[in-house]
Amino acid sequence: METQARRKTRTGPAPAAHLSNPDYPYTMKLADGRTVYVEIPGRWVRADRSGEAAFTPDAVRFLDRVCALSMNMPGMPSPGFIVSMREALRLTQVELAERIGVASMTVSRWERGTLKPGSQSLAKLDRLRREAVRRGVPIPQ
């Protein structure tokens, strides 16, 4: 009877060690030759089998968002670039569509790669990106 009572009061597993990791300094080179410095939250960094730093999917998405805001708009942005830029701007598909004057389904099709943005939409996307960078948009974590 006492053993069962102890099992019920058990607090659960010990907290994961990676939750207390310090932020990880990281630099990356952009396509235009500039270098960007960021600090990746420690909870998104693990050690791989060799002991080297390995990034979680959240860290990779974070770096994609940094790249989307740091780079100049590519001639024809990939679907992933559009998703990363929209997420970095903290906009839903509907909000992005309203900001640039297209239907929300159009943004969805851009992000799935079934439709490519036209020249006017690309110009509006780039203007939106530049304004956000000028204002200092924080990258969502």
C-alpha positions as CSV (number, residue, x, y, z in Angstrom):
1,M,0.0,0.0,0.0
2,E,2.8,2.5,0.8
3,T,4.5,1.7,-2.5
4,Q,1.4,2.7,-4.4
5,A,1.1,5.9,-2.5
6,R,4.7,6.8,-3.3
7,R,4.2,6.2,-7.0
8,K,1.2,8.7,-7.0
9,T,3.3,11.5,-5.5
10,R,6.2,11.1,-8.0
11,T,6.9,14.4,-9.7
12,G,7.7,12.9,-13.2
13,P,10.9,12.9,-15.3
14,A,13.7,15.3,-14.7
15,P,13.6,18.4,-16.9
16,A,15.5,18.1,-20.1
17,A,19.1,19.5,-19.9
18,H,18.7,21.4,-23.2
19,L,16.0,23.7,-21.7
20,S,18.6,25.5,-19.7
21,N,21.2,25.9,-22.6
22,P,22.5,29.4,-23.1
23,D,21.6,31.1,-26.4
24,Y,23.8,30.0,-29.3
25,P,25.7,32.7,-31.3
26,Y,25.5,32.0,-35.0
27,T,26.6,33.8,-38.1
28,M,25.4,33.1,-41.6
29,K,26.4,34.4,-45.0
30,L,23.7,35.8,-47.2
31,A,23.5,35.3,-51.0
32,D,24.6,39.0,-51.5
33,G,27.8,38.4,-49.5
34,R,26.7,40.1,-46.2
35,T,27.1,38.2,-42.9
36,V,24.3,38.2,-40.4
37,Y,24.8,37.5,-36.7
38,V,21.9,36.0,-34.6
39,E,21.6,34.3,-31.3
40,I,19.5,31.1,-31.4
41,P,17.6,30.4,-28.3
42,G,19.3,27.6,-26.4
43,R,16.1,25.5,-26.2
44,W,16.5,25.1,-30.0
45,V,20.0,23.7,-29.9
46,R,21.0,20.1,-29.1
47,A,24.3,18.2,-29.3
48,D,24.4,15.6,-32.1
49,R,26.3,12.3,-31.8
50,S,29.6,13.9,-32.4
51,G,29.0,16.6,-29.8
52,E,28.5,19.4,-32.4
53,A,25.6,21.8,-32.2
54,A,22.5,20.6,-34.0
55,F,19.4,22.9,-34.6
56,T,15.8,21.8,-34.0
57,P,13.2,22.5,-36.7
58,D,12.2,25.6,-34.8
59,A,15.7,27.0,-35.1
60,V,15.8,26.3,-38.8
61,R,12.5,28.1,-39.3
62,F,13.9,31.0,-37.2
63,L,16.9,31.2,-39.5
64,D,14.7,31.1,-42.6
65,R,12.7,34.0,-41.3
66,V,15.9,36.0,-40.6
67,C,17.0,35.3,-44.2
68,A,13.7,36.3,-45.7
69,L,13.8,39.7,-44.0
70,S,17.6,40.2,-44.5
71,M,17.8,39.3,-48.2
72,N,16.7,41.3,-51.1
73,M,13.5,39.9,-52.7
74,P,14.6,37.3,-55.2
75,G,13.4,37.7,-58.8
76,M,11.0,34.9,-58.3
77,P,10.7,33.9,-54.6
78,S,10.3,30.3,-53.7
79,P,7.1,29.2,-51.9
80,G,9.3,28.6,-48.8
81,F,10.6,32.2,-49.0
82,I,7.0,33.6,-49.2
83,V,6.0,31.5,-46.1
84,S,9.1,32.5,-44.2
85,M,8.6,36.2,-45.0
86,R,4.9,36.1,-44.1
87,E,5.7,34.4,-40.8
88,A,8.5,36.8,-40.0
89,L,6.1,39.6,-40.5
90,R,3.7,37.9,-38.2
91,L,0.9,37.9,-40.7
92,T,-1.7,35.3,-41.6
93,Q,-2.4,34.5,-45.2
94,V,-5.5,36.6,-45.1
95,E,-3.7,39.6,-43.6
96,L,-0.9,39.4,-46.2
97,A,-3.5,39.2,-48.9
98,E,-5.2,42.3,-47.6
99,R,-2.0,44.2,-47.3
100,I,-1.0,43.6,-51.0
101,G,-4.4,43.6,-52.5
102,V,-4.9,40.0,-53.6
103,A,-7.2,37.2,-52.5
104,S,-6.2,35.0,-49.6
105,M,-6.4,31.9,-51.8
106,T,-3.8,33.6,-54.0
107,V,-1.4,33.7,-51.1
108,S,-2.1,30.1,-50.3
109,R,-1.4,29.1,-53.9
110,W,1.9,31.1,-53.9
111,E,2.9,29.2,-50.7
112,R,2.0,25.8,-52.2
113,G,3.9,26.7,-55.4
114,T,0.8,26.2,-57.7
115,L,0.9,29.9,-58.7
116,K,3.7,32.5,-59.0
117,P,3.3,36.1,-57.9
118,G,3.0,38.7,-60.7
119,S,5.3,41.7,-61.0
120,Q,2.9,44.0,-59.2
121,S,2.5,41.6,-56.3
122,L,6.3,41.0,-56.1
123,A,6.8,44.8,-55.9
124,K,4.2,45.1,-53.1
125,L,5.7,42.1,-51.3
126,D,9.2,43.7,-51.5
127,R,7.9,47.1,-50.3
128,L,6.2,45.4,-47.4
129,R,9.4,43.6,-46.5
130,R,11.5,46.7,-46.7
131,E,9.1,48.7,-44.5
132,A,9.1,46.0,-41.9
133,V,12.9,45.8,-41.9
134,R,13.1,49.6,-41.6
135,R,10.8,49.5,-38.6
136,G,12.8,46.7,-37.0
137,V,10.3,43.8,-37.0
138,P,11.2,41.3,-34.3
139,I,11.5,37.8,-35.6
140,P,8.9,35.6,-33.9
141,Q,10.2,32.7,-31.9
